[in-house]
């Protein structure tokens, strides 16, 4: 990991994507297991990954934050995580990990670090997150970092479980 590191935790590095990283994004979302809770509920094509990567570059340039490439301590790719604008009026926390990284506490580590980073940078008074109603593991992560459930949110015709966090809500040591 180099000067491109946006944020570092004991086990993760958050870095900005490279132009040629669409294949990593596509690989991350290449199975039903990694896409079942995402809009479209289907593996991503390389074209979709390239389009998403372009959006992340645009968000970073415009807002100073986006979904970043997640690297393990050894430099291997383990997923994506970050905070970006949602429907232009608020920020949204999101993450997705490769299956081999599930169940190791990395999502909680990433989400907690991002919350602290977001409030240190004073990007906004708070942010939201939402999950598919059946994505209990992600809901557990969001609660664990101190997010509070709020009214459900309609995403692509589905009522998702929604959470919020403000600086006042953030626990000292989640």
C-alpha positions as CSV (number, residue, x, y, z in Angstrom):
1,X,0.0,0.0,0.0
2,X,1.3,3.4,-0.9
3,X,0.4,7.1,-0.7
4,X,-2.9,6.3,-2.3
5,X,-4.1,4.9,1.0
6,X,-7.2,6.9,2.1
7,X,-7.6,5.1,5.4
8,X,-5.9,2.2,7.3
9,X,-7.1,-0.1,10.0
10,X,-5.1,-2.9,11.7
11,X,-6.1,-5.4,8.9
12,X,-7.3,-3.3,6.0
13,X,-6.2,-0.5,3.7
14,X,-8.7,1.6,1.8
15,X,-7.2,2.9,-1.5
16,X,-8.5,4.7,-4.5
17,X,-9.2,2.4,-7.5
18,X,-6.9,2.2,-10.5
19,X,-8.3,2.7,-14.0
20,X,-7.8,-1.0,-14.8
21,X,-9.6,-2.3,-11.7
22,X,-13.0,-3.1,-13.4
23,X,-12.0,-6.8,-13.5
24,X,-11.6,-6.8,-9.6
25,X,-15.1,-5.1,-9.2
26,X,-16.6,-7.7,-11.6
27,X,-14.8,-10.5,-9.8
28,X,-16.2,-9.3,-6.5
29,X,-19.8,-9.3,-7.8
30,X,-19.5,-12.4,-10.0
31,X,-21.5,-14.8,-7.9
32,X,-25.1,-15.0,-6.7
33,X,-23.8,-15.1,-3.2
34,X,-22.1,-11.7,-3.6
35,X,-25.0,-10.1,-5.5
36,X,-28.2,-11.6,-4.0
37,X,-28.8,-8.6,-1.9
38,X,-27.8,-6.0,-4.5
39,X,-30.2,-4.3,-6.9
40,X,-30.6,-6.6,-9.9
41,X,-29.9,-9.7,-7.9
42,X,-27.5,-11.0,-10.6
43,X,-23.8,-11.3,-11.2
44,X,-22.2,-8.2,-12.7
45,X,-20.9,-8.0,-16.3
46,X,-17.5,-6.4,-16.9
47,X,-19.4,-3.5,-18.5
48,X,-21.4,-2.9,-15.4
49,X,-18.2,-3.0,-13.3
50,X,-16.6,-0.5,-15.6
51,X,-19.6,1.8,-15.3
52,X,-19.6,1.6,-11.5
53,X,-15.8,2.2,-11.4
54,X,-16.4,5.4,-13.5
55,X,-19.0,6.5,-11.0
56,X,-16.6,6.0,-8.1
57,X,-14.0,8.1,-9.8
58,X,-16.6,10.9,-10.4
59,X,-17.8,10.7,-6.8
60,X,-14.3,11.0,-5.4
61,X,-13.5,14.0,-7.6
62,X,-16.8,15.7,-6.7
63,X,-17.3,14.8,-3.0
64,X,-13.9,13.7,-1.7
65,X,-15.4,10.3,-0.8
66,X,-16.6,7.2,-2.6
67,X,-16.5,3.4,-2.3
68,X,-12.8,2.4,-2.0
69,X,-10.9,-0.7,-2.9
70,X,-10.2,-2.8,0.2
71,X,-6.9,-4.5,0.6
72,X,-5.8,-7.0,3.2
73,X,-2.5,-6.6,5.1
74,X,-0.7,-8.6,2.5
75,X,-2.0,-6.3,-0.3
76,X,-4.6,-8.8,-1.6
77,X,-8.0,-7.5,-2.8
78,X,-10.8,-8.3,-0.3
79,X,-13.7,-6.0,-1.4
80,X,-14.9,-2.5,-1.5
81,X,-16.2,-0.1,1.2
82,X,-16.8,3.5,1.6
83,X,-19.3,6.4,2.0
84,X,-20.8,8.1,-1.0
85,X,-23.7,10.3,-1.8
86,X,-27.1,8.7,-2.0
87,X,-29.8,10.5,-3.9
88,X,-27.7,13.7,-3.7
89,X,-29.0,14.9,-0.4
90,X,-27.3,12.5,2.0
91,X,-24.3,10.1,2.4
92,X,-24.6,6.3,2.5
93,X,-22.2,3.7,4.0
94,X,-21.7,0.6,1.9
95,X,-19.4,-2.4,1.7
96,X,-19.1,-5.7,0.0
97,X,-16.4,-8.4,0.6
98,X,-15.3,-11.4,-1.3
99,X,-16.7,-14.6,0.1
100,X,-13.4,-15.8,1.5
101,X,-13.3,-12.7,3.8
102,X,-16.8,-13.3,5.3
103,X,-17.1,-14.1,9.0
104,X,-13.8,-12.6,10.0
105,X,-15.0,-9.2,11.4
106,X,-13.7,-7.3,8.4
107,X,-17.0,-5.7,7.5
108,X,-17.4,-4.4,11.1
109,X,-13.8,-3.2,11.1
110,X,-14.3,-1.4,7.8
111,X,-17.6,0.2,8.7
112,X,-16.4,1.4,12.1
113,X,-13.3,2.9,10.6
114,X,-15.3,4.6,7.9
115,X,-17.7,6.1,10.4
116,X,-14.8,7.6,12.4
117,X,-13.1,8.9,9.2
118,X,-16.4,10.5,8.0
119,X,-17.0,12.4,11.2
120,X,-13.3,13.5,11.5
121,X,-13.5,15.0,8.0
122,X,-16.9,16.6,8.9
123,X,-18.4,15.7,5.5
124,X,-22.0,16.0,6.9
125,X,-23.9,15.8,10.2
126,X,-24.6,12.1,9.5
127,X,-25.0,9.2,7.1
128,X,-27.3,6.3,6.4
129,X,-27.0,2.7,5.4
130,X,-29.5,0.2,4.2
131,X,-29.7,-3.5,3.6
132,X,-32.0,-6.0,2.0
133,X,-34.5,-7.3,4.6
134,X,-32.9,-10.7,4.6
135,X,-29.3,-9.5,4.9
136,X,-29.1,-10.1,8.7
137,X,-25.3,-10.2,8.7
138,X,-25.1,-6.7,7.4
139,X,-27.8,-5.5,9.8
140,X,-25.8,-6.9,12.7
141,X,-22.6,-5.0,11.5
142,X,-24.5,-1.7,11.3
143,X,-26.0,-2.2,14.8
144,X,-22.6,-3.2,16.1
145,X,-20.9,0.0,15.0
146,X,-23.7,2.1,16.7
147,X,-26.1,2.8,13.8
148,X,-29.8,3.1,14.7
149,X,-32.6,1.6,12.7
150,X,-34.9,4.2,11.1
151,X,-38.0,4.0,8.8
152,X,-37.5,1.6,5.9
153,X,-36.4,3.0,2.6
154,X,-37.7,2.1,-0.9
155,X,-34.8,1.0,-3.2
156,X,-35.6,-0.3,-6.6
157,X,-39.1,-1.2,-5.7
158,X,-38.1,-3.0,-2.5
159,X,-38.5,-1.9,1.1
160,X,-35.0,-2.1,2.7
161,X,-34.0,-1.9,6.3
162,X,-32.5,1.5,6.9
163,X,-30.1,2.8,9.5
164,X,-28.6,6.2,10.4
165,X,-25.7,7.6,12.4
166,X,-24.9,11.1,13.5
167,X,-21.8,12.2,15.3
168,X,-23.8,12.3,18.6
169,X,-24.9,8.7,18.1
170,X,-21.4,7.3,17.5
171,X,-20.1,5.2,20.4
172,X,-16.6,6.0,21.7
173,X,-15.3,2.5,20.9
174,X,-17.6,0.4,18.8
